[in-house]
Amino acid sequence: MITSETFQYQLQHVLVPLLRRWSRCYRLNIAPKDRVTAFVSQPFKPNHFLEIQIQYSSIYQEPQLTFRIWEIYTVDDVEYQRPCFPTDLSHWLNMQEFTVRLDYLHPSDRNVWYSVHGCDTAETVGSQLDHYLQRWASVYFTIFDFEFSRVFV
C-alpha cells in the first residue's frame, strides 16, 4: 500500500520522468497532482495507439492503471480516431498473469476503459515506500512494452 501523499510525490518525481524516457510515449498529460495520462505508440499496430492513465485508488490504496486502445483511420483525407475493443487482448498486449477487464467507467467523461486489477500489487512490488512507483511501473508497464525496463538504464 502507498499513501495518497506518497503517490502524488512519486508520480511527479519518479513516474513522470520515467515515462518521458520511454521511447514509445509521445505525449504526457499531467493532471495537477494525482493523475498522469500517457499516449503510447503501438509499433506492431501502426494505426493504433494506447491512452494509459495512472491515478490513485483510494479503495485499494495503490496505483490504478487504466487504458484505452484507439484506432486511427482516414476518410476523405480527414483523420479520425475511435476506441478499439479487440476480442483478444493477448494479441495486443503482454498480458502475463494480469487481470484486465473492460469495466472501468471514467468519472470525468463516463467512457469505458480497460482496468488492470491491482489486487496483488503489494505482494508484487513489496511494501517499502522508497521507489514504490518505480518498482510498480517496472512490473505493470511490461503489459504495454516488455522492454519497458530500458527506461531505467
NORTA-V81803 format. One line per field, one symbol per residue. burial: # if it has 16 or more other ideal C-beta (glycine too) atoms within 10 Angstrom, else .. A space follows every 50 residues. Layout:
burial=???
//
This chain:
burial=.#....##.###.###.##..#.##.........####.#.#.....### #######....########..............#....#..##....#.# ...#........####.#..#...#......#######.######..#.. #..
//
